[in-house]
Amino acid sequence: MFYIIPDISDISKTIELTTKYNLGWEYNDFTLPDVYDKQDSIDAIIDFYLKIDRDRSMDTMHGAFLGLDITATDTVIRERSRNLIEQSVSIANRLGIKGVVFHTGLVGGLRLKYYIDAWVNNACTFYTRLCSEYPDVTIYIENSFEQEPDALIQLMERMVSVKNFKICFDYAHAILTKTPIEIWCEKLAPYIGHMHLNDNDLVDDLHLAPGKGKIDFDEWKRLMEKYHIDTSVLIELKGYEEEKQALEFLL
């Protein structure tokens, strides 16, 4: 099932595509940290979506990111990061959707053992508690700037018994790394519960519509089939025309 990002400023266009292609939604209205300083704005956005007559139970949202570090040694940064993530999960719960996506927060390329171990230990403790507090919301952890899947695999092995914690696999992020894309698919396949998809020039994370860059989407389909990755896929673009082009290309 494909998903798109609803455009709150022109929701009729989102509904048009959703009806035509039977799409899910991934809400991107709660990604920036400063949104969380305005409770009235949060309530207004939630109320707007709750008034739309549609089944939201399979929808997702992207949680807070940019500058977040739940394992920071600086207590102010750490607590602010954790509070924002908890607020994101609370919003997902209020919307009645299936899950919320978070970035790892890892510094890409930094492979020091003590750094990775500290992240795995802290992330495991934090997300295990959060998943227990919100059993009806699945938390998806997204690969972002890390160059290999090792840290994610360590975390997932530690949290294998937590049923509402999975990976959101960003295919376009992974294809930009030094690790072959097939290795990413092979290693993460057992843990993937959601996916982000767009195109790029194989150099930068450009968020192009599929078919507008250099990613081989025939290979994407082959790898999805080979490793039995059958999950919801967000076409991570903004704007009606880009989303429409992507859907026509992929379907």
Buried (B, 14 or more C-beta within 10 A) or exposed (E): EBBBBBBEEEBEBBBEBBEEBEBBBBBBBBBEBEBBEEEEBBEEBBEEBEEEEEEBEEBBBBBBBEEBBBBBEEEEBBEBBBEBBBBBBBBBBBBBBBBBBBBBBBEBEEBEEEBBEEBBBBBBEBBBEBBEEBEEBBBBBBBBBBBBBBBBBBBBEBBEEBEBBBBBBBBBBBBBBEBEBEEBBBBBBBBBBBBBBBBBEEEEBBBBBBEBBEBEBEEBEEBBEEBEBEBBBBBBBEBBEBBBBBBEBBE
